[in-house]
Amino acid sequence: MDLIRIIFAMILPPLGVFLEVGLSKQFWLNILLTLLGYIPGIVHAVYTIARR
């Protein structure tokens, strides 16, 4: 299941984080990072998914 979340994180980072943690602080942080730059959003999403 983590592989599917990582694929979603590469396409749309907030979706991957949402599937992992739901509507939490990490989700909103990822939206902010994705708006500031697509690559930081991807890095944060993969880190959040891999950490759990």
CHARMM-style PDB file with segment names, atoms N, HN, CA, C and O in Angstrom:
ATOM      1  N   MET     1       0.824  -1.195   0.000  1.00  0.00      PROA
ATOM      2  CA  MET     1       0.000   0.000   0.000  1.00  0.00      PROA
ATOM      3  C   MET     1       0.868   1.259   0.000  1.00  0.00      PROA
ATOM      4  O   MET     1       0.464   2.280  -0.557  1.00  0.00      PROA
ATOM      5  N   ASP     2       2.055   1.206   0.614  1.00  0.00      PROA
ATOM      6  HN  ASP     2       2.383   0.377   1.066  1.00  0.00      PROA
ATOM      7  CA  ASP     2       2.922   2.381   0.613  1.00  0.00      PROA
ATOM      8  C   ASP     2       3.366   2.745  -0.799  1.00  0.00      PROA
ATOM      9  O   ASP     2       3.545   3.925  -1.100  1.00  0.00      PROA
ATOM     10  N   LEU     3       3.545   1.770  -1.657  1.00  0.00      PROA
ATOM     11  HN  LEU     3       3.399   0.811  -1.413  1.00  0.00      PROA
ATOM     12  CA  LEU     3       3.944   2.056  -3.036  1.00  0.00      PROA
ATOM     13  C   LEU     3       2.875   2.883  -3.738  1.00  0.00      PROA
ATOM     14  O   LEU     3       3.205   3.812  -4.476  1.00  0.00      PROA
ATOM     15  N   ILE     4       1.624   2.572  -3.528  1.00  0.00      PROA
ATOM     16  HN  ILE     4       1.356   1.818  -2.929  1.00  0.00      PROA
ATOM     17  CA  ILE     4       0.528   3.340  -4.138  1.00  0.00      PROA
ATOM     18  C   ILE     4       0.525   4.764  -3.596  1.00  0.00      PROA
ATOM     19  O   ILE     4       0.328   5.715  -4.352  1.00  0.00      PROA
ATOM     20  N   ARG     5       0.741   4.915  -2.299  1.00  0.00      PROA
ATOM     21  HN  ARG     5       0.901   4.142  -1.685  1.00  0.00      PROA
ATOM     22  CA  ARG     5       0.782   6.263  -1.700  1.00  0.00      PROA
ATOM     23  C   ARG     5       1.952   7.064  -2.237  1.00  0.00      PROA
ATOM     24  O   ARG     5       1.817   8.266  -2.464  1.00  0.00      PROA
ATOM     25  N   ILE     6       3.093   6.433  -2.444  1.00  0.00      PROA
ATOM     26  HN  ILE     6       3.203   5.456  -2.260  1.00  0.00      PROA
ATOM     27  CA  ILE     6       4.252   7.146  -2.985  1.00  0.00      PROA
ATOM     28  C   ILE     6       4.003   7.556  -4.426  1.00  0.00      PROA
ATOM     29  O   ILE     6       4.415   8.641  -4.838  1.00  0.00      PROA
ATOM     30  N   ILE     7       3.338   6.713  -5.196  1.00  0.00      PROA
ATOM     31  HN  ILE     7       3.003   5.833  -4.861  1.00  0.00      PROA
ATOM     32  CA  ILE     7       2.987   7.085  -6.575  1.00  0.00      PROA
ATOM     33  C   ILE     7       2.044   8.284  -6.563  1.00  0.00      PROA
ATOM     34  O   ILE     7       2.226   9.223  -7.336  1.00  0.00      PROA
ATOM     35  N   PHE     8       1.027   8.257  -5.681  1.00  0.00      PROA
ATOM     36  HN  PHE     8       0.879   7.494  -5.052  1.00  0.00      PROA
ATOM     37  CA  PHE     8       0.142   9.415  -5.557  1.00  0.00      PROA
ATOM     38  C   PHE     8       0.917  10.650  -5.117  1.00  0.00      PROA
ATOM     39  O   PHE     8       0.616  11.759  -5.560  1.00  0.00      PROA
ATOM     40  N   ALA     9       1.908  10.473  -4.254  1.00  0.00      PROA
ATOM     41  HN  ALA     9       2.152   9.573  -3.894  1.00  0.00      PROA
ATOM     42  CA  ALA     9       2.712  11.598  -3.774  1.00  0.00      PROA
ATOM     43  C   ALA     9       3.530  12.215  -4.900  1.00  0.00      PROA
ATOM     44  O   ALA     9       3.771  13.422  -4.890  1.00  0.00      PROA
ATOM     45  N   MET    10       3.959  11.421  -5.859  1.00  0.00      PROA
ATOM     46  HN  MET    10       3.764  10.441  -5.867  1.00  0.00      PROA
ATOM     47  CA  MET    10       4.712  11.957  -6.995  1.00  0.00      PROA
ATOM     48  C   MET    10       3.799  12.753  -7.938  1.00  0.00      PROA
ATOM     49  O   MET    10       4.218  13.749  -8.528  1.00  0.00      PROA
ATOM     50  N   ILE    11       2.554  12.302  -8.069  1.00  0.00      PROA
ATOM     51  HN  ILE    11       2.213  11.493  -7.590  1.00  0.00      PROA
ATOM     52  CA  ILE    11       1.620  12.973  -8.973  1.00  0.00      PROA
ATOM     53  C   ILE    11       1.004  14.203  -8.307  1.00  0.00      PROA
ATOM     54  O   ILE    11       1.003  15.294  -8.876  1.00  0.00      PROA
ATOM     55  N   LEU    12       0.481  14.011  -7.095  1.00  0.00      PROA
ATOM     56  HN  LEU    12       0.482  13.124  -6.633  1.00  0.00      PROA
ATOM     57  CA  LEU    12      -0.165  15.081  -6.344  1.00  0.00      PROA
ATOM     58  C   LEU    12       0.200  14.905  -4.872  1.00  0.00      PROA
ATOM     59  O   LEU    12      -0.457  14.148  -4.157  1.00  0.00      PROA
ATOM     60  N   PRO    13       1.240  15.597  -4.418  1.00  0.00      PROA
ATOM     61  CA  PRO    13       1.765  15.373  -3.067  1.00  0.00      PROA
ATOM     62  C   PRO    13       0.744  15.437  -1.930  1.00  0.00      PROA
ATOM     63  O   PRO    13       0.782  14.574  -1.053  1.00  0.00      PROA
ATOM     64  N   PRO    14      -0.168  16.417  -1.901  1.00  0.00      PROA
ATOM     65  CA  PRO    14      -1.121  16.427  -0.775  1.00  0.00      PROA
ATOM     66  C   PRO    14      -2.020  15.192  -0.729  1.00  0.00      PROA
ATOM     67  O   PRO    14      -2.449  14.789   0.352  1.00  0.00      PROA
ATOM     68  N   LEU    15      -2.306  14.596  -1.858  1.00  0.00      PROA
ATOM     69  HN  LEU    15      -1.957  14.923  -2.736  1.00  0.00      PROA
ATOM     70  CA  LEU    15      -3.137  13.392  -1.872  1.00  0.00      PROA
ATOM     71  C   LEU    15      -2.423  12.237  -1.181  1.00  0.00      PROA
ATOM     72  O   LEU    15      -3.036  11.506  -0.403  1.00  0.00      PROA
ATOM     73  N   GLY    16      -1.139  12.066  -1.459  1.00  0.00      PROA
ATOM     74  HN  GLY    16      -0.642  12.660  -2.091  1.00  0.00      PROA
ATOM     75  CA  GLY    16      -0.372  11.015  -0.799  1.00  0.00      PROA
ATOM     76  C   GLY    16      -0.317  11.197   0.706  1.00  0.00      PROA
ATOM     77  O   GLY    16      -0.433  10.230   1.460  1.00  0.00      PROA
ATOM     78  N   VAL    17      -0.139  12.444   1.145  1.00  0.00      PROA
ATOM     79  HN  VAL    17      -0.045  13.229   0.532  1.00  0.00      PROA
ATOM     80  CA  VAL    17      -0.097  12.719   2.583  1.00  0.00      PROA
ATOM     81  C   VAL    17      -1.474  12.524   3.202  1.00  0.00      PROA
ATOM     82  O   VAL    17      -1.587  11.996   4.308  1.00  0.00      PROA
ATOM     83  N   PHE    18      -2.522  12.946   2.499  1.00  0.00      PROA
ATOM     84  HN  PHE    18      -2.431  13.375   1.600  1.00  0.00      PROA
ATOM     85  CA  PHE    18      -3.874  12.769   3.017  1.00  0.00      PROA
ATOM     86  C   PHE    18      -4.206  11.295   3.214  1.00  0.00      PROA
ATOM     87  O   PHE    18      -4.818  10.922   4.215  1.00  0.00      PROA
ATOM     88  N   LEU    19      -3.805  10.462   2.268  1.00  0.00      PROA
ATOM     89  HN  LEU    19      -3.307  10.765   1.455  1.00  0.00      PROA
ATOM     90  CA  LEU    19      -4.066   9.032   2.400  1.00  0.00      PROA
ATOM     91  C   LEU    19      -3.304   8.426   3.575  1.00  0.00      PROA
ATOM     92  O   LEU    19      -3.729   7.414   4.132  1.00  0.00      PROA
ATOM     93  N   GLU    20      -2.192   9.029   3.952  1.00  0.00      PROA
ATOM     94  HN  GLU    20      -1.847   9.851   3.499  1.00  0.00      PROA
ATOM     95  CA  GLU    20      -1.377   8.508   5.054  1.00  0.00      PROA
ATOM     96  C   GLU    20      -1.849   9.019   6.412  1.00  0.00      PROA
ATOM     97  O   GLU    20      -1.999   8.230   7.346  1.00  0.00      PROA
ATOM     98  N   VAL    21      -2.085  10.329   6.539  1.00  0.00      PROA
ATOM     99  HN  VAL    21      -1.963  10.970   5.781  1.00  0.00      PROA
ATOM    100  CA  VAL    21      -2.350  10.908   7.864  1.00  0.00      PROA
ATOM    101  C   VAL    21      -3.716  11.574   7.995  1.00  0.00      PROA
ATOM    102  O   VAL    21      -4.096  11.949   9.104  1.00  0.00      PROA
ATOM    103  N   GLY    22      -4.458  11.734   6.923  1.00  0.00      PROA
ATOM    104  HN  GLY    22      -4.149  11.430   6.022  1.00  0.00      PROA
ATOM    105  CA  GLY    22      -5.754  12.403   6.999  1.00  0.00      PROA
ATOM    106  C   GLY    22      -5.586  13.912   7.072  1.00  0.00      PROA
ATOM    107  O   GLY    22      -4.570  14.454   6.639  1.00  0.00      PROA
ATOM    108  N   LEU    23      -6.589  14.585   7.621  1.00  0.00      PROA
ATOM    109  HN  LEU    23      -7.415  14.144   7.973  1.00  0.00      PROA
ATOM    110  CA  LEU    23      -6.547  16.049   7.713  1.00  0.00      PROA
ATOM    111  C   LEU    23      -5.822  16.468   8.988  1.00  0.00      PROA
ATOM    112  O   LEU    23      -6.445  16.859   9.975  1.00  0.00      PROA
ATOM    113  N   SER    24      -4.517  16.381   8.947  1.00  0.00      PROA
ATOM    114  HN  SER    24      -4.011  16.063   8.145  1.00  0.00      PROA
ATOM    115  CA  SER    24      -3.712  16.747  10.113  1.00  0.00      PROA
ATOM    116  C   SER    24      -2.803  17.911   9.750  1.00  0.00      PROA
ATOM    117  O   SER    24      -2.870  18.460   8.650  1.00  0.00      PROA
ATOM    118  N   LYS    25      -1.956  18.269  10.700  1.00  0.00      PROA
ATOM    119  HN  LYS    25      -1.902  17.823  11.593  1.00  0.00      PROA
ATOM    120  CA  LYS    25      -1.003  19.351  10.485  1.00  0.00      PROA
ATOM    121  C   LYS    25      -0.063  19.039   9.323  1.00  0.00      PROA
ATOM    122  O   LYS    25       0.303  19.942   8.571  1.00  0.00      PROA
ATOM    123  N   GLN    26       0.331  17.778   9.165  1.00  0.00      PROA
ATOM    124  HN  GLN    26       0.033  17.045   9.776  1.00  0.00      PROA
ATOM    125  CA  GLN    26       1.225  17.377   8.083  1.00  0.00      PROA
ATOM    126  C   GLN    26       0.588  17.611   6.710  1.00  0.00      PROA
ATOM    127  O   GLN    26       1.270  18.001   5.763  1.00  0.00      PROA
ATOM    128  N   PHE    27      -0.711  17.372   6.610  1.00  0.00      PROA
ATOM    129  HN  PHE    27      -1.265  17.055   7.380  1.00  0.00      PROA
ATOM    130  CA  PHE    27      -1.428  17.591   5.357  1.00  0.00      PROA
ATOM    131  C   PHE    27      -1.394  19.061   4.962  1.00  0.00      PROA
ATOM    132  O   PHE    27      -1.084  19.392   3.818  1.00  0.00      PROA
ATOM    133  N   TRP    28      -1.711  19.943   5.907  1.00  0.00      PROA
ATOM    134  HN  TRP    28      -1.962  19.674   6.837  1.00  0.00      PROA
ATOM    135  CA  TRP    28      -1.735  21.377   5.615  1.00  0.00      PROA
ATOM    136  C   TRP    28      -0.336  21.902   5.331  1.00  0.00      PROA
ATOM    137  O   TRP    28      -0.164  22.779   4.484  1.00  0.00      PROA
ATOM    138  N   LEU    29       0.657  21.380   6.024  1.00  0.00      PROA
ATOM    139  HN  LEU    29       0.517  20.667   6.712  1.00  0.00      PROA
ATOM    140  CA  LEU    29       2.045  21.756   5.742  1.00  0.00      PROA
ATOM    141  C   LEU    29       2.431  21.341   4.329  1.00  0.00      PROA
ATOM    142  O   LEU    29       3.127  22.079   3.631  1.00  0.00      PROA
ATOM    143  N   ASN    30       1.986  20.170   3.908  1.00  0.00      PROA
ATOM    144  HN  ASN    30       1.421  19.571   4.474  1.00  0.00      PROA
ATOM    145  CA  ASN    30       2.304  19.708   2.569  1.00  0.00      PROA
ATOM    146  C   ASN    30       1.626  20.564   1.507  1.00  0.00      PROA
ATOM    147  O   ASN    30       2.220  20.826   0.461  1.00  0.00      PROA
ATOM    148  N   ILE    31       0.416  20.997   1.752  1.00  0.00      PROA
ATOM    149  HN  ILE    31      -0.066  20.784   2.602  1.00  0.00      PROA
ATOM    150  CA  ILE    31      -0.252  21.896   0.798  1.00  0.00      PROA
ATOM    151  C   ILE    31       0.540  23.191   0.664  1.00  0.00      PROA
ATOM    152  O   ILE    31       0.739  23.690  -0.443  1.00  0.00      PROA
ATOM    153  N   LEU    32       0.990  23.734   1.790  1.00  0.00      PROA
ATOM    154  HN  LEU    32       0.828  23.329   2.690  1.00  0.00      PROA
ATOM    155  CA  LEU    32       1.785  24.961   1.751  1.00  0.00      PROA
ATOM    156  C   LEU    32       3.090  24.748   0.985  1.00  0.00      PROA
ATOM    157  O   LEU    32       3.456  25.573   0.148  1.00  0.00      PROA
ATOM    158  N   LEU    33       3.784  23.662   1.261  1.00  0.00      PROA
ATOM    159  HN  LEU    33       3.486  22.991   1.941  1.00  0.00      PROA
ATOM    160  CA  LEU    33       5.037  23.387   0.562  1.00  0.00      PROA
ATOM    161  C   LEU    33       4.814  23.153  -0.923  1.00  0.00      PROA
ATOM    162  O   LEU    33       5.643  23.554  -1.741  1.00  0.00      PROA
ATOM    163  N   THR    34       3.715  22.515  -1.285  1.00  0.00      PROA
ATOM    164  HN  THR    34       3.042  22.189  -0.621  1.00  0.00      PROA
ATOM    165  CA  THR    34       3.423  22.282  -2.695  1.00  0.00      PROA
ATOM    166  C   THR    34       3.111  23.592  -3.404  1.00  0.00      PROA
ATOM    167  O   THR    34       3.483  23.772  -4.563  1.00  0.00      PROA
ATOM    168  N   LEU    35       2.437  24.503  -2.725  1.00  0.00      PROA
ATOM    169  HN  LEU    35       2.134  24.357  -1.783  1.00  0.00      PROA
ATOM    170  CA  LEU    35       2.161  25.806  -3.329  1.00  0.00      PROA
ATOM    171  C   LEU    35       3.433  26.636  -3.490  1.00  0.00      PROA
ATOM    172  O   LEU    35       3.566  27.397  -4.449  1.00  0.00      PROA
ATOM    173  N   LEU    36       4.358  26.489  -2.559  1.00  0.00      PROA
ATOM    174  HN  LEU    36       4.250  25.871  -1.780  1.00  0.00      PROA
ATOM    175  CA  LEU    36       5.619  27.228  -2.647  1.00  0.00      PROA
ATOM    176  C   LEU    36       6.552  26.644  -3.702  1.00  0.00      PROA
ATOM    177  O   LEU    36       7.371  27.360  -4.278  1.00  0.00      PROA
ATOM    178  N   GLY    37       6.429  25.372  -3.946  1.00  0.00      PROA
ATOM    179  HN  GLY    37       5.764  24.790  -3.478  1.00  0.00      PROA
ATOM    180  CA  GLY    37       7.265  24.711  -4.938  1.00  0.00      PROA
ATOM    181  C   GLY    37       6.901  23.236  -4.997  1.00  0.00      PROA
ATOM    182  O   GLY    37       6.739  22.594  -3.959  1.00  0.00      PROA
ATOM    183  N   TYR    38       6.774  22.711  -6.170  1.00  0.00      PROA
ATOM    184  HN  TYR    38       6.905  23.233  -7.013  1.00  0.00      PROA
ATOM    185  CA  TYR    38       6.298  21.339  -6.335  1.00  0.00      PROA
ATOM    186  C   TYR    38       7.267  20.326  -5.727  1.00  0.00      PROA
ATOM    187  O   TYR    38       6.831  19.359  -5.101  1.00  0.00      PROA
ATOM    188  N   ILE    39       8.566  20.531  -5.898  1.00  0.00      PROA
ATOM    189  HN  ILE    39       8.920  21.316  -6.406  1.00  0.00      PROA
ATOM    190  CA  ILE    39       9.582  19.592  -5.410  1.00  0.00      PROA
ATOM    191  C   ILE    39       9.580  19.510  -3.878  1.00  0.00      PROA
ATOM    192  O   ILE    39       9.623  18.400  -3.347  1.00  0.00      PROA
ATOM    193  N   PRO    40       9.532  20.633  -3.139  1.00  0.00      PROA
ATOM    194  CA  PRO    40       9.460  20.502  -1.678  1.00  0.00      PROA
ATOM    195  C   PRO    40       8.225  19.743  -1.213  1.00  0.00      PROA
ATOM    196  O   PRO    40       8.281  19.034  -0.208  1.00  0.00      PROA
ATOM    197  N   GLY    41       7.122  19.879  -1.921  1.00  0.00      PROA
ATOM    198  HN  GLY    41       7.077  20.455  -2.737  1.00  0.00      PROA
ATOM    199  CA  GLY    41       5.919  19.129  -1.582  1.00  0.00      PROA
ATOM    200  C   GLY    41       6.117  17.636  -1.773  1.00  0.00      PROA
ATOM    201  O   GLY    41       5.666  16.835  -0.953  1.00  0.00      PROA
ATOM    202  N   ILE    42       6.790  17.260  -2.854  1.00  0.00      PROA
ATOM    203  HN  ILE    42       7.156  17.910  -3.520  1.00  0.00      PROA
ATOM    204  CA  ILE    42       7.059  15.841  -3.117  1.00  0.00      PROA
ATOM    205  C   ILE    42       7.991  15.270  -2.051  1.00  0.00      PROA
ATOM    206  O   ILE    42       7.753  14.181  -1.530  1.00  0.00      PROA
ATOM    207  N   VAL    43       9.040  16.003  -1.734  1.00  0.00      PROA
ATOM    208  HN  VAL    43       9.233  16.888  -2.157  1.00  0.00      PROA
ATOM    209  CA  VAL    43      10.007  15.531  -0.735  1.00  0.00      PROA
ATOM    210  C   VAL    43       9.320  15.334   0.609  1.00  0.00      PROA
ATOM    211  O   VAL    43       9.523  14.312   1.265  1.00  0.00      PROA
ATOM    212  N   HSD    44       8.515  16.295   1.022  1.00  0.00      PROA
ATOM    213  HN  HSD    44       8.350  17.125   0.490  1.00  0.00      PROA
ATOM    214  CA  HSD    44       7.810  16.172   2.299  1.00  0.00      PROA
ATOM    215  C   HSD    44       6.822  15.011   2.275  1.00  0.00      PROA
ATOM    216  O   HSD    44       6.698  14.288   3.264  1.00  0.00      PROA
ATOM    217  N   ALA    45       6.129  14.825   1.179  1.00  0.00      PROA
ATOM    218  HN  ALA    45       6.229  15.413   0.376  1.00  0.00      PROA
ATOM    219  CA  ALA    45       5.146  13.737   1.078  1.00  0.00      PROA
ATOM    220  C   ALA    45       5.829  12.370   1.176  1.00  0.00      PROA
ATOM    221  O   ALA    45       5.374  11.491   1.909  1.00  0.00      PROA
ATOM    222  N   VAL    46       6.912  12.203   0.441  1.00  0.00      PROA
ATOM    223  HN  VAL    46       7.282  12.917  -0.154  1.00  0.00      PROA
ATOM    224  CA  VAL    46       7.616  10.916   0.490  1.00  0.00      PROA
ATOM    225  C   VAL    46       8.197  10.687   1.873  1.00  0.00      PROA
ATOM    226  O   VAL    46       8.157   9.565   2.377  1.00  0.00      PROA
ATOM    227  N   TYR    47       8.732  11.721   2.493  1.00  0.00      PROA
ATOM    228  HN  TYR    47       8.764  12.632   2.083  1.00  0.00      PROA
ATOM    229  CA  TYR    47       9.268  11.590   3.843  1.00  0.00      PROA
ATOM    230  C   TYR    47       8.161  11.193   4.834  1.00  0.00      PROA
ATOM    231  O   TYR    47       8.361  10.316   5.675  1.00  0.00      PROA
ATOM    232  N   THR    48       7.007  11.839   4.728  1.00  0.00      PROA
ATOM    233  HN  THR    48       6.845  12.551   4.044  1.00  0.00      PROA
ATOM    234  CA  THR    48       5.896  11.544   5.640  1.00  0.00      PROA
ATOM    235  C   THR    48       5.414  10.108   5.456  1.00  0.00      PROA
ATOM    236  O   THR    48       5.119   9.426   6.438  1.00  0.00      PROA
ATOM    237  N   ILE    49       5.332   9.647   4.224  1.00  0.00      PROA
ATOM    238  HN  ILE    49       5.571  10.201   3.426  1.00  0.00      PROA
ATOM    239  CA  ILE    49       4.874   8.283   3.962  1.00  0.00      PROA
ATOM    240  C   ILE    49       5.914   7.259   4.417  1.00  0.00      PROA
ATOM    241  O   ILE    49       5.564   6.241   5.015  1.00  0.00      PROA
ATOM    242  N   ALA    50       7.180   7.522   4.137  1.00  0.00      PROA
ATOM    243  HN  ALA    50       7.465   8.349   3.651  1.00  0.00      PROA
ATOM    244  CA  ALA    50       8.244   6.570   4.486  1.00  0.00      PROA
ATOM    245  C   ALA    50       8.460   6.512   6.000  1.00  0.00      PROA
ATOM    246  O   ALA    50       8.839   5.467   6.529  1.00  0.00      PROA
ATOM    247  N   ARG    51       8.227   7.608   6.690  1.00  0.00      PROA
ATOM    248  HN  ARG    51       7.920   8.458   6.261  1.00  0.00      PROA
ATOM    249  CA  ARG    51       8.443   7.662   8.130  1.00  0.00      PROA
ATOM    250  C   ARG    51       7.490   6.740   8.868  1.00  0.00      PROA
ATOM    251  O   ARG    51       7.868   6.163   9.888  1.00  0.00      PROA
ATOM    252  N   ARG    52       6.303   6.591   8.398  1.00  0.00      PROA
ATOM    253  HN  ARG    52       5.997   7.059   7.569  1.00  0.00      PROA
ATOM    254  CA  ARG    52       5.310   5.746   9.078  1.00  0.00      PROA
ATOM    255  C   ARG    52       5.493   4.371   8.605  1.00  0.00      PROA
ATOM    256  OT1 ARG    52       4.773   3.470   9.033  1.00  0.00      PROA
TER     257      ARG     52
END
